[in-house]
């Protein structure tokens, strides 16, 4: 059992989508999407797409999220994550990388505008190498 887990199923709420994922740390498989029980791992295990160009290896900032609630339920930021976050667009006081921050309880995160609008504005998926949107005619 994870330290701090009280047998209540934690909830991750993702804004502005207003999607809440209930996840069970005892039964959720680790799918190698970043660290075990990371926000990225939780999202992808439950069908919510969070961009992650590097596959969750802390080599980019596309899974950048802003923690709105639940900081006490998150893993500590290590030096590698802090160094990578220094390169993130729209860096904020409570910015974290979704692939690196593991949860052990309820949390609310917001996906920054620049990331959540990428696909809808013609960029395609960065995972597939379409990081530069096709020109508009």
N, C-alpha and C positions, 0 to 999 in steps of 0.2 A: 504494500500500500504506500502511496505517496505521502511524504511528510505534510501535515496540514490538511489532508483529505478527511472530511468528517462524514463520509458516506452519503452526503447530499449531492445529487448530480449537479455539477457546476454548469453555468450558462455563460456563453460568450455572445454578446450583442455587437453587431457590426453596423455602424452608421456610415453613410446616410441611408443604407439599404433597409434599415430597421429589421434586420434578420437576426433572430436569436437561435443559437445552436445549443442544445443540451447535449452534453457529452459525459461519458462515464470513463474516468481515468483507469478504472480496473479492467475494462473490456475493450477500450478503443485500441485497435492495432497500431503499432508504430509503422508508418509507411515511408519513413526516411525523407519526409518533407521538412527539412530543417531538424531542429532538436526534438526529442520526444515530448509530446504534449505542447508543442509550440503552437502559436496562433495559426501559422501556415498549415501545420499538420492537422489541426482540428478542422480548419476550413475545408481542406481538400478531402479529408475523410468523410465529410458531411455534405459534399456536393456544392460548396460555395467557392467560387474561383477568386483567389487572391493572387495577383500577378507575382511571379517569382522567376525572373529571367535566368538566375544562376542555379535553379533547382534546389534552393534552400541551403546553399553552402556558404552564406555570409560573404559573397563575392560581388554583390551589387546592392542596390537600395530599392528595388522595385516592389518589395513587400513591406515598405515603410508604412507603419500605422501610428496613430496618435492615441495613446492610452487616456481615456476619459474618466474611467472608474476602475477600481480594483487593483491598484498598484501593490497593495499588500499581498495579493494573490499571484504575483509574478516572480519569475526568477530574477536574480541580480544581473545587471548588465556587465558583461565582461569587456576586457580591453579591445578584443577583436570587433565586437559589435559597436562599441563607442567610436573606434577609429573609422569604421565603415559609415556610421551615421553622420560623421562630419562631412561626408560627400552627398548627403541626401538633399533633395530639393525641399523647400518649405520646412526645414528643420525647426522643431518646437521643443519646449521644455520636456514634454512627456512623449517624445518620439521614441519609437522602438522599431526593430526589424522583426516582422512577423515570423521569420524563420528561426529567430534566436530567443525570443521571449517565451518561456514555458509557463503555462498556467496551472494553478492548483486550486482555483476557485473562480467565482464569478468575476467577469470583467466586461467593460464596454470599450470598444475601440472605434476610431473613425479612420476611414481610408481617405487620404488627402485627395483633393480635386484633381491634381495633375495625374494621379495614378488611376483613379476610378473612371475618368473620362477617356482614357487612352484608346481603348478598343472602340467605344461608341463614336469617337471622332475620326475614325478611319485608319487607326494605327495597326489593327490586327493584333495578334498575340506576340508579345516580346519573346515568349518561349519558343516560338517557331522561327525566330530570326527576323521578323518583320518590324524591327525597332524603328525604322524610319518610314513614316506613312507614305503611301504612293501619292504623287502629285495630283492635284485636282485639276480637271480640264474644264 
